[in-house]
Amino acid sequence: MNNNSKAIYKNRATLRVDWIGVDSSNPDNIMIFDVNAMSNGTGWVTLSDWENIVVPYILEGIPKANGRWHMKCCAEIESVN
């Protein structure tokens, strides 16, 4: 991960927010988009990599972060085939 990604947090409110995208069109290969994973070139990572690499990286860099979360706002976008 790029340590410069911590610079995206500009104020206290965004310190507590991590907007992600989820592609669950293939239940056997759920993908997560997280701006904190942009160092891989796309920001898309497997759910496993997000849980085991990205989340611990975020928690390490944010004081008092505990990993608990809830959905505050969400939107579902369906593809049209």
C-alpha positions as CSV (number, residue, x, y, z in Angstrom):
1,M,0.0,0.0,0.0
2,N,1.1,3.5,-0.7
3,N,1.5,5.5,2.5
4,N,0.4,8.6,0.6
5,S,-3.1,7.2,0.5
6,K,-3.5,8.4,4.1
7,A,-3.5,11.9,2.7
8,I,-7.0,11.4,1.4
9,Y,-8.3,11.8,4.9
10,K,-8.7,15.5,5.1
11,N,-10.9,16.0,8.2
12,R,-12.2,14.2,11.3
13,A,-15.4,13.1,9.5
14,T,-13.6,11.3,6.7
15,L,-11.3,9.6,9.2
16,R,-14.2,7.5,10.1
17,V,-15.5,6.8,6.6
18,D,-14.3,4.3,4.0
19,W,-16.4,4.2,0.9
20,I,-16.2,0.9,-0.9
21,G,-17.8,-0.7,-3.9
22,V,-18.8,-4.4,-4.1
23,D,-19.1,-6.5,-7.1
24,S,-21.0,-9.6,-6.0
25,S,-22.1,-10.7,-9.5
26,N,-20.1,-13.8,-9.0
27,P,-20.7,-15.1,-5.5
28,D,-17.6,-17.3,-5.8
29,N,-15.4,-14.3,-6.4
30,I,-16.6,-11.2,-4.6
31,M,-14.6,-8.2,-5.4
32,I,-14.2,-5.0,-3.4
33,F,-13.3,-1.5,-4.8
34,D,-11.5,0.6,-2.2
35,V,-9.6,3.8,-2.8
36,N,-7.1,2.6,-0.3
37,A,-6.1,-0.2,-2.7
38,M,-5.3,2.1,-5.7
39,S,-1.7,1.1,-5.6
40,N,-2.6,-2.1,-7.4
41,G,-3.6,0.0,-10.4
42,T,-7.4,-0.5,-10.2
43,G,-8.5,-0.4,-6.6
44,W,-10.3,-3.7,-7.0
45,V,-9.3,-6.5,-4.7
46,T,-10.7,-9.9,-3.7
47,L,-12.8,-9.9,-0.6
48,S,-10.2,-12.0,1.1
49,D,-7.4,-9.5,0.2
50,W,-9.6,-6.6,1.4
51,E,-10.2,-8.3,4.8
52,N,-6.7,-9.5,5.3
53,I,-4.6,-6.7,3.7
54,V,-6.5,-3.5,3.1
55,V,-8.6,-3.3,6.3
56,P,-5.6,-3.9,8.6
57,Y,-3.7,-1.3,6.7
58,I,-6.5,1.2,7.2
59,L,-6.8,0.4,10.9
60,E,-3.1,0.7,11.5
61,G,-3.1,4.3,10.2
62,I,-6.1,5.7,12.0
63,P,-6.0,6.3,15.8
64,K,-8.9,4.7,17.7
65,A,-10.1,2.7,14.7
66,N,-11.5,-0.6,15.8
67,G,-12.7,-2.2,12.6
68,R,-16.4,-2.2,13.5
69,W,-18.6,-0.9,10.7
70,H,-22.1,-0.3,9.5
71,M,-23.8,0.7,6.3
72,K,-24.9,4.3,6.5
73,C,-25.7,4.9,2.9
74,C,-25.9,2.3,0.1
75,A,-27.0,2.0,-3.5
76,E,-27.4,-1.1,-5.6
77,I,-26.6,-0.7,-9.3
78,E,-27.7,-3.6,-11.5
79,S,-26.2,-4.2,-14.9
80,V,-28.5,-4.4,-17.9
81,N,-27.7,-7.3,-20.2
